[in-house]
Amino acid sequence: MMPADRLTTLEIRAAEQEKTIEELSGQIAEQWKVIERMQRKLDALTDRFLALEEQSAPDVPVTKPPHW
């Protein structure tokens, strides 16, 4: 293979890899958006669950134990 052919091959590979890296970077950015949305939903559901749990918890009367 001639040196010029090797250089062209390397340039083509570099361009293909650059395109792949850009595509992967875009996919990661999209996945982070999804993760952030899911985290917000999870936080909201956690808050709602804790609020409902507090509402449904029976009030424990403050009494002395029988042995007092």
Buried (B, 14 or more C-beta within 10 A) or exposed (E): EEEEEEEEEEEEEEEEEEEEEEEEEEEEEEEEEEEEEEEEEEEEEEEEEEEEEEEEEEEEEEEEEEEE
